Amino acid sequence: MKKFLNKPEDFADEMLEGIYLAHPQVRSVAEDKRCFVTAKPVAGKVGIVTGGGSGHLPLFLGYVGDGMLDGAAVGGVFQSPSSEQILEVTKYVDQGSGVLYLYGNYTGDIMNFDMAAELADLDGISVSTVIGNDDVASSVVGEEHKRRGVAGIFFLYKAAGAAAAEMRTLAEVTRIADKARQRTRTMGVALSACIVPEIGRPSFEIGADEMEIGMGIHGEPGISRTSLARADDVVDALIDRIVAEQDYRKGDEVAVLMNGLGSTPLEELYIMYRRVWQRFDAIGVRVRHVFVGEFATSMEMAGASVSVLHLDDELAPLIARAANTPFFQHISG
């Protein structure tokens, strides 16, 4: 294993120290580096809190900033944050209008966010919850509530963050996040394993000429393992599953997130996006917004995922709204 580390057990906290030093627009609270918040809370605005394990940058804390999130509770690598850390973030970001919890569908996160919500209620803070579950490969149609939340949660952050920036109520921000959740689908493919610093070896074995469709961002098993195919054929396998679940009609619009999992070059992501665009163009659907890069990684895993948000007249302008965080800048339009 070749990594830039001091002590593996210090990975998460030293990473956070670096982010605070590089980006003064964010800070920690409660003397806990893992309680990550904006340094500029807006009075009267609904707060949005997310959280999850380290090892997925820029996912979670990378989207704390103007037009998106207000705080994130950060765990160790692939580990949930504690309910106490979530509560400390909640108390800081609450500006009198309540707080939305917006995170992925993982058992440890659900348990700790639910516990934090109960504690926040005792402090008089109104909390609502939306749980991202966009990973098509992780459960069948009809049991979407069992699906994992992966890169598509970016669209939930973007839509809910824009609604909160417009000073909408907690009920409205929650409704928008849930609407984006219902209309977002993700499929991914892995070419290599991730390596957790404290373990120091690949989390699973995959042959040099193999790929695994549907693998989770913690190395959860996918739905098929085959020989590595041409890029267009790989994208077709991903898009076929997404298109089958959404009622796309000619003239519809989508937002596409072409995400790298940690060690796939941008050049290859653009080769893949080219095919995504071709597939939607062939059925008369316009890609109105596209984001290409690393938005939800799995350490140094090679691979990619495609997330698609089926836009409507309400979601499209929210996705277009400007945002500015340490890891994401978007000019309105």
KAUR-V271799 format. One record per residue. RES is the residue in one small letter. PHI is phi in whole degrees, 0 to 359 (none if undefined). PSI is psi as a letter, one per 20 degrees, with the letter a starting at -180 (none if undefined). OMEGA is omega in whole degrees, -180 to 180 (NA if undefined). Layout:
RES_PHI_PSI_OMEGA, RES_PHI_PSI_OMEGA
This chain:
m_none_p_174, k_247_o_178, k_217_q_174, f_270_n_-177, l_227_q_163, n_263_e_170, k_256_p_-179, p_307_h_-178, e_290_i_178, d_264_j_-174, f_309_g_-173, a_294_g_-175, d_290_h_177, e_290_h_174, m_299_g_180, l_295_g_178, e_302_g_179, g_297_g_180, i_295_g_179, y_298_h_179, l_293_h_-177, a_277_h_-172, h_228_n_-177, p_293_i_178, q_283_i_174, v_234_q_-177, r_205_r_174, s_251_r_177, v_227_r_178, a_60_k_-180, e_54_k_-180, d_228_o_-177, k_303_h_-174, r_274_j_172, c_259_n_-165, f_257_p_-175, v_220_r_172, t_289_q_176, a_276_i_-176, k_232_m_178, p_297_q_-177, v_256_p_-178, a_302_p_176, g_84_i_-178, k_273_q_172, v_299_p_176, g_274_q_177, i_238_p_-178, v_241_p_174, t_236_a_177, g_172_r_-179, g_161_a_-177, g_284_q_171, s_288_r_178, g_100_j_-178, h_238_j_-175, l_311_p_7, p_273_j_-179, l_303_q_-177, f_74_d_-168, l_296_h_-177, g_294_i_-178, y_252_j_173, v_277_o_-178, g_163_a_-176, d_298_p_174, g_83_j_178, m_228_d_-173, l_256_r_180, d_248_h_180, g_194_q_178, a_215_p_171, a_264_p_-169, v_246_p_176, g_265_a_171, g_292_a_-177, v_300_o_179, f_60_k_180, q_239_q_-180, s_290_q_170, p_288_r_-180, s_280_r_177, s_296_h_179, e_295_g_178, q_294_g_178, i_299_g_-179, l_296_g_180, e_298_g_177, v_297_g_-179, t_299_g_-178, k_297_h_-179, y_287_g_-173, v_278_i_179, d_294_p_-180, q_244_k_176, g_96_i_-178, s_247_j_178, g_96_r_-174, v_225_p_174, l_260_p_170, y_269_p_-176, l_225_o_-174, y_209_r_-175, g_271_r_-172, n_276_n_178, y_228_p_-170, t_304_g_-179, g_297_g_179, d_296_g_-179, i_300_g_-178, m_300_g_-175, n_284_h_176, f_292_h_178, d_298_g_180, m_295_g_178, a_297_h_179, a_296_h_178, e_295_g_179, l_292_h_178, a_296_h_179, d_300_h_178, l_296_h_178, d_272_j_178, g_81_j_180, i_259_p_177, s_283_p_-179, v_231_p_169, s_237_r_-173, t_223_p_168, v_230_p_-177, i_249_o_180, g_292_p_-179, n_212_l_-170, d_271_i_-172, d_282_o_-176, v_303_h_-173, a_288_i_-170, s_270_i_172, s_192_r_-174, v_276_r_173, v_299_p_-176, g_99_i_176, e_232_l_-179, e_298_h_-179, h_295_i_179, k_270_i_-174, r_286_q_177, r_287_q_170, g_262_p_-179, v_233_b_-169, a_299_h_-178, g_298_i_178, i_297_i_174, f_307_g_-179, f_292_h_177, l_292_g_176, y_302_g_-174, k_295_g_-177, a_291_g_-179, a_294_h_179, g_298_h_179, a_293_g_180, a_295_g_178, a_294_h_179, a_296_h_176, e_276_j_178, m_64_k_175, r_284_r_-178, t_286_r_177, l_300_g_179, a_298_g_-179, e_290_g_179, v_297_h_178, t_295_g_179, r_299_g_180, i_296_g_179, a_300_g_-178, d_290_h_177, k_295_g_177, a_298_h_178, r_301_g_-177, q_295_h_-173, r_252_j_-179, t_247_p_177, r_226_q_180, t_227_q_169, m_226_q_-178, g_230_r_178, v_216_p_-179, a_245_q_176, l_249_i_179, s_210_r_-177, a_271_r_171, c_270_r_178, i_233_o_177, v_284_p_-174, p_308_g_-176, e_287_i_178, i_264_g_171, g_80_j_176, r_216_r_-179, p_303_q_-177, s_284_i_176, f_198_r_180, e_254_p_174, i_216_p_-175, g_296_q_-177, a_299_h_-178, d_250_k_-176, e_246_r_170, m_223_q_179, e_234_o_179, i_277_p_173, g_88_j_-179, m_292_q_180, g_281_r_-176, i_281_i_171, h_251_j_-177, g_90_j_177, e_298_q_-177, p_302_q_177, g_270_b_-177, i_252_i_176, s_200_q_175, r_237_p_-177, t_220_r_171, s_294_q_180, l_300_p_-177, a_257_r_173, r_300_q_-177, a_304_g_-179, d_298_h_-179, d_291_h_177, v_296_g_180, v_298_g_179, d_301_g_180, a_297_h_179, l_285_g_-175, i_292_h_179, d_305_g_-178, r_290_h_-179, i_289_g_-178, v_298_h_-178, a_295_i_-175, e_257_i_-177, q_239_q_-176, d_274_m_-179, y_282_p_177, r_233_q_-179, k_303_p_-178, g_97_i_177, d_293_r_178, e_233_q_178, v_225_r_166, a_248_p_-177, v_240_p_174, l_245_o_178, m_260_o_-167, n_250_p_173, g_268_q_-174, l_270_j_173, g_142_h_-178, s_222_k_174, t_263_p_-176, p_297_q_176, l_304_h_-179, e_305_g_-179, e_289_h_177, l_297_h_179, y_290_h_174, i_300_g_180, m_290_g_180, y_299_h_178, r_308_g_-179, r_287_h_176, v_302_g_-180, w_301_g_-180, q_301_g_-178, r_295_g_180, f_287_h_178, d_299_h_-178, a_295_h_179, i_254_j_174, g_78_k_179, v_258_p_-178, r_270_p_171, v_276_o_-176, r_278_h_178, h_230_p_176, v_223_p_178, f_231_p_-177, v_236_p_179, g_154_b_178, e_259_o_-178, f_242_h_178, a_207_o_-173, t_254_r_176, s_225_m_-174, m_55_c_-177, e_257_k_180, m_301_p_171, a_273_p_-179, g_150_a_-176, a_204_r_172, s_222_q_176, v_241_p_174, s_246_p_-179, v_230_p_173, l_256_p_177, h_281_o_-173, l_285_q_165, d_222_a_-174, d_294_h_180, e_273_g_-176, l_283_h_-174, a_303_g_180, p_292_h_178, l_289_g_177, i_294_h_-178, a_283_i_-174, r_295_q_-178, a_296_q_175, a_214_q_-179, n_210_o_178, t_231_r_180, p_303_h_-176, f_243_j_-176, f_208_p_175, q_235_p_-179, h_220_p_176, i_275_p_-177, s_304_p_176, g_137_none_NA
